[in-house]
């Protein structure tokens, strides 16, 4: 009986229904082509010409070269459908309406957070490298650096639950949550209980979740259930049965904001595996950073700009500005905290640029935790060149995969890095999901941005850049302590791979940008 129920649930799940409708669309296309077989020569010529035009267009885009190659090869191999498939599913084109709404997001960030060149404050204390990085984030992510801000690093998702619940219970005006995945269980149920209580007490409670991220974790129309509890809820980019490039763009951010003065972000979603209450892939190694003080305001405006994008409304951010900051955040300077977001719709790869700058400016060491290592040639070359220059470059990746093909693609990128002297460690107890950088005891990053093409070019993301913050030492300490639970991958291990495995990884590397 249970088996029949599971089968029925699978068959009538909306992904099955949407998949069926997509198959119908493809079938209609094939039938239409077959009806015009007598004109096949002309049709083939048209498709070939279209594919050639598409290839020329791809070459002249600002996309990453690896992404271009990954599309050009299948288009040239199968010109009959390659160009059509790219026009339907490839690239990152958006309609004029979506473009205008996206520009509204950036305009909101610029209007509310811009106006000052605060990056100059870093110049005297930390030098031009720090000032230039901060200035870039001010100009292209519209997010300034802050001083009256304190941060706390949580090495595991398990560690943050009580502090997050305590912060949520303290909310007086509003609570904003924005997550890629929400799954009912110990973690989400505990948070939902607080959200319901606060909503009843008159607190403005809002939730944004990504529809694709929650396809298999939440029932259809879960947003209606939350609204019935007094919680304002929006679903980002609903999964619909239409072949469309829009399906590429997901909201991968992780934001929990309380009253504009306290915010949490990092790798964890609101599901039990992220706090090790459910062991799906062994022990889940993740991280969170809490931002208290002025820095949380940028994260609040990021949420409100996304809310306006999804709802089509223009929020007056001044109404949400906190009247005061926690006493603990008024340390009056010394180091800098700069939360920032990254949009896939503005042709500016903020996430990748920050990572490249951290790697290129390193003088002593770069320690990185990442669940996926599916990087562009630019990032791979930067890591290799840093290691060749004598910088201690270490990467920590999972030993237990969450997706086997993606895991194989990650390992496919090991070879050139190992040969250049980069040290790679796999976390043997389970899965690493943290997205952390620690550099030279000076710079750090904690956020939602994976080292893969989707995070860097197709998703809405967020992170926190740190300069001089003592939390950088906590990130470094966590990395070094976790090394004791890792297995190092050596060049000798890589050289012992079979020819078949080498060939498979070479092929996977070519098409990695499409995964």
N, C-alpha and C positions, 0 to 999 in steps of 0.2 A: 504493500500500500504506500509506504514511504517513497519507494522507487517511482511509482506512478505519479505521486504528487510532485516529486522533484522534476520528472520529465515534463509534466504539464506546466510547472512554473517556468522551466527553461523555454518551452515552446511558445508560451504566451508572454514571455518577458519582452519588454519593448525593444531590446536589441535584436531579438529574433524577428520581430515584426518589421522593424526598420531595415534589417538585412534583407528580408524578403522583398520589400519594396525597392531596395536598391538593385536586387537581382532582376526584378521586373523591368526596371529602367534599362539595364544593360541588355536584357532580352529584346526589348522593343528596338533598341539601337541595332542589334544584330539582324532582326527581322527586316528592318528598314533597308539595311545594306543588302540583304539577300534579294529583296524585291527589285533592286536596281542592278542585278548582276550583269545585265546586257550592257550597262554603262560602266562596268567595272573598271575598264582602262581609264576612263575619264575620272572616275571616283578615286582610283588609286593615285592618279596624277595630282588631283586636288589635295588629297591627304599628304602626299609627299611634299608638295609645295608648302602646305600649311606647316608641316613638321620642320621644314627648312626655315621658314619664317620664325617659328617658335624657338628653334635653336639659336638663330641670330639674336632674338629678343633676350634669351637666357644669357647669352654671352655678354650682352651689354647691360645687364642688370647689375645692381650693387651687391648681389648675393655673394656668399662665400664661394670660392672656387671649387671646393669639394662638393658643395650642394649643386653647383652647375654641372659638374662632371657626372654626378649621380643621376641627373635627369637626361643629359645629352646622350649618354650611352644607350639607354633603352629606347629613346626616341629614334636614334639612327638605326638601331637593330630592328625596330618595328614601326616604320614610318606610317603605316596604315592607321594605327591607333595612338601612337606615342604622343603626337601633338595634341590630339583631342583629350587624352587623359591628363596631360599637363595643364591644359586650359581649364579642365574641370576641377582638378585636385592639386595642382602644383603651384609653386610660387607663394606669394603672400599678398595677392591683390585683394582689394576690398572695394565695395561700392562707394559712390560719392557720399551717401548718407552715413555709412560707417566711418568714412574718412573724416567727415565733418564732426561726428561725435567724438572720434579719437582726438582731433585737434582741440575740441572742447576740453578734454581731459588735460592735455598738456597746457592749455591756456589757464585752466583752473590752478594747476600746480604753480605755473609761472606767476600768476597774479597774486596768489596767496602767500607763496614762499619766496618769491624772487624780490629783486629790488636792491639787494646789498651784495657786495663782493666780499663775503665773509672769508673766502679762501685766503685772502691776504693775511688773515690772522695767523695762519699756519706758517707763513714764510719765515718770520723771524725765529720762531721756536724750533721748527722742524725742517726748514730748508725748502728749496724749490721743488723737489720731487713730491713732497707731501702737498704743497700748495697747488701744484699743477694737477694732481689727481683730484683734489677737492674742487678746484675750479671747474674741471671737466664735468663733475657731477652736478655742480650748480648750473652750468650752462646747458647741459644736454639731458639731465634727468630732473632738472628744476628743483633740486633738493640741496639745501645749504648744510654746512657743518654747525654743530652746536657744542657749547662748552658746559652749560649748566645741566648736565645730564650724567647719570650714573647707569652702569650696565652690570648685569649679572649673567654669567655663562653657566648653562646646565649641561653637563657632559652626556646625560641620558634623558630621554623623554620621561622616564620613570620619576626623575627628580623634580620635574616642573609642576606636576599635577596639583599638589597642595598649594603652592604659591599662586598658580593660575586661578584656582577656585577661590582663594582668599582675596585676590585682587578683584575678581568678578563680584564677590559678595560686598565689596567696599564701594561699588559703583553708586554714584549719586545722580548722574545725569544721563549717561549713555554707555552702551556696550556695543562694539562693532566686531563682528567675526567675519573673516573671509578665508575660506579654505578650499583646497582642491578636492579633498576626500573627507566625508563625514560618514561614520558607520555606527549605528546603535550598538551600545555595549557599555562597559564600566566607565570608560573615559567620557564618551559623548553624553551618556545618560546623567552623569554627575554634573556636567556643564549645563545640560538642558534643564535640569531641576532648578539651578540657580537662575537661568535665563527666564524661566516661567515666573519665579518669585519676583524678580526685578521688574518684569513687564507688568505684573499685577500692581506693583508699587509705583508705577508711573515712569519708570526708567525707559528711555528710548533704546530698545534692543533691536539690532538689525543683523541679519545673516546673509552672506552671499556664498553659494557653493557652486562648483563647476559641474555641469550636467554629465559630461563624459567621465569625470573623475568619480562620480557617484552613481554611475549606471548600474552597477551590481551591488551597491551598498545601501541605497535608499530606494524606497518604493516610488513609483510615478506620482507626481503631484505632492511630494513631501512638503513643498513650500506652502501648500494650502493648510496642511496640518499645523505647521509652525504659526501661520497667520491666525489660525483658530485659537492659538494659545497666547495671542497678543504680541507675537514676535514678527516684526517686519522682515520678509524674506524675498530674495531675488535669486533666480537661477541663471548662471552665466552661460550664454551661447548654447541653447538647447539643441540636443541631438535630434536632427530631423532627417527623413528619408530622401534627401536630395544630395547628389554628388556635388560638393561645393568645397572650395578652398577654405571657407570660413571654419570648417570642422578642424582645421589645423590649429587654430588659435584658441588656446585654453587659458583659464585663470589658474595658474599654478602657485599663486601667493598663499602664504600662511600668516594671517594677521589676527591678533586678539588685542583689542584696544579698549581701555577703560578710561573714560572721562578726559581723554586727550593728554593725560600726563603719564600713563603707564601703558606699555605695549609689549607684546611677546611676538617673536617670529623665529624662524629656523626651519628645520627639516620636517618636523612632525605635523601630521594631519590628526584629525580628531577621530582616531580609531584605536582599538585595543592593542594591535601589534606594535604601535609606536611607543607604548609604555610597557611592553612585554607582559601584558595580561593575556595575550594570545600569541603563541609561538608559531608563526607561519614558515619562517625561513631561519630558524635558529634564533639566537639572541639578536635583538634589533638595536643597533648602535646608531643613535641619532643625537641631535643637539638642539638647544634653544637658547636664545638670548633675550633677556628682559631689558627694556629701555625705559628708564624713569626720568622725567624731567622734560626739558624743552624738546629734546630729540623725538619724543613720542608724537609731537605735533605734526611733523612731516608724515608720519605713518597714518595719522588721522586724516590728513588731507588726501593722501593716496587712496584711502578707503572711500572717502566722500566723492572723489573724482570717479572712482570705479562705480560707485552707486549711481551717480549721475549718468554715466555711460550706459549702464544696464537699464536704468529706468527712463532715460530721456528727460531728466529734470536737471535744474541748475540749483544746487544747494548753496546757501549762504554760509560759507565756512566760518565767518566771524561769530555766528551764533554758537559754535561748538568750541571756541577757543577757551581753554581753562583760565579761570581768574587767578589761580595761584598754582605753584608747583610744590611737590613734596619737599619738606625740609632737607631730606637727605640728598636732593638733587642740586642744592644750591652751593656747590663747592667752588664756584667762582672762577673756573678756568683750569688751565694746566694741560688738559688733553681734549681730543675732539671726537665726536660721535656723529656720523653722517648716514642716516637711513636713506635708502633710495629705491626707486622702482625702475622696472624696465618694461617697455611696451614693444610688442612685435610689429606695430603698425606705423612706426615713425622712421623706419630705415636707419635707426641708430642703435648699433649693437652694444648697449651700455654694459650689460653683464659681461660679455667677452672682453670688452675694452678694459674694464676694471681688473679682471683676472690677468690680462696681458701686462698691465702696468705693474701689478703686484709682483709678477714673475720677473719682468725686465728690470725693475728697480732693486731687486733683492741683492744684497751684498754678502750675506753670510748663509742664510738658510731660507727655504720655502717648504713648509709642511702643509699638505693638502689632504683633506678627507673628501671623498666623492663616491657616490654609489655607481656612477657611470663614467667611463673615460672614452667618450666618443667625440674627439676633439678635432678642430680644424687643423690644417697644416700650420697656421700661424701660431696656435697655442702649442702644438707639438714641437715646433721649431724653437719657440721661446723657452720651453722647459729644457729641451736638449742643449741649447746654447748657454743657458744658466748653469747647467751641470758641467758642461765643458769648460766653463770659466772658473770653476772651483766652488760654486755655490752648492751647498748641501740641499739637494732637491729630493724630497721624499713624498710619495703618493701612497695613500691608504685606500684600498678598494675592497669590496666584499669577497669572501671565499665561497659563501653560499648564495647562489643567484636567486633573484625574484623572477627574472625572465631569462630563460636559458639562451635564447638567440642574442639578446642584448648583452648578456654576460660574455658570450663568445666574441661579440664585437668589441667589448671593452678590452678583452685579452688580446684581440687582434692589433690593438694600438700599443701593446707593450714593447714590441721588438725594437723599433728605432729609439725609443726612450731608454731602454736598458743598455743598448749599445753606446749611447751618449753618456752614460754614467748616472742616469736617474735611478733612484732606488724605489722599488715598488713592493708594497706589503699588502697581503690579503688577510682580512680579519677572519680568523678560523672559526670563532664561535657562531658566526651567522652573517647577517647582512648589515653593511654600513650604509646609512641613508643620510648622514650629516653632509653639509656642504660648507666646509670650513677652510679658511686660509690663516696661517700664522707666519709672519715674515719678520725676521731680524729683531724680534722683541719689540717692534715698533708698530707694524701694521697688522690688521686682522680683518676678517670678513666672516659673518655668519648669516645665512639666509636660506632662500628656497632655490637658488640657481644651481642646477646641476652642470657638470662639465660635459654637456652633450648639445647637439644641434637644436633640439626642440626647446630646451630651456633658453638657449642663447639667441635663438632667432624666431621662434614661433609662439612662445608663451608669454603671458604677463607674469612677471616675477618681482621679488623684492629681496633686499639684503640690507645689512648694516656694515658700513665701512668704519673701521676704528683706527685712530692715529694717536699713539702715545698712551692709550687707555690700558691700565693694568690688566684688564680682561684679556688682552692679547697673551699675556703670560699664562693665564688659565687655559686658553685654547691650546697653547704650546704644551703645557703640562699634560693635558688630557691626551694629546697626540702621542707624546713620548711614553706615557703609561700604557696606552692601548697597544703600542708596538709589541709589548710582551705577550699579547694575545694574538699575534700575527705571524704569518709565515712569509718570509721574503722570497720573492721571485727573482731568480738570478739569470744572467744571460745564458748560462749553461743550461738551465731548465728550458729556456726558449729554443736554444739550438737543437735540443733533443726531440723537438716536435717532428712528427711524421710529415712526409711530403703532402699527404692528403689533407692534414690539418692546416699546414701552411697555405695550401691552395685555397681551402675554405675561408681562412681568415683574410687572405688577400682579396677574395671576392667580397666578403662582408665589409671590408674597409671601403671599397669603392662605393657600395650602396648604403653605408652607415648614415649619411645625412638624411636619408628617407625614412629611417626607423624611429 
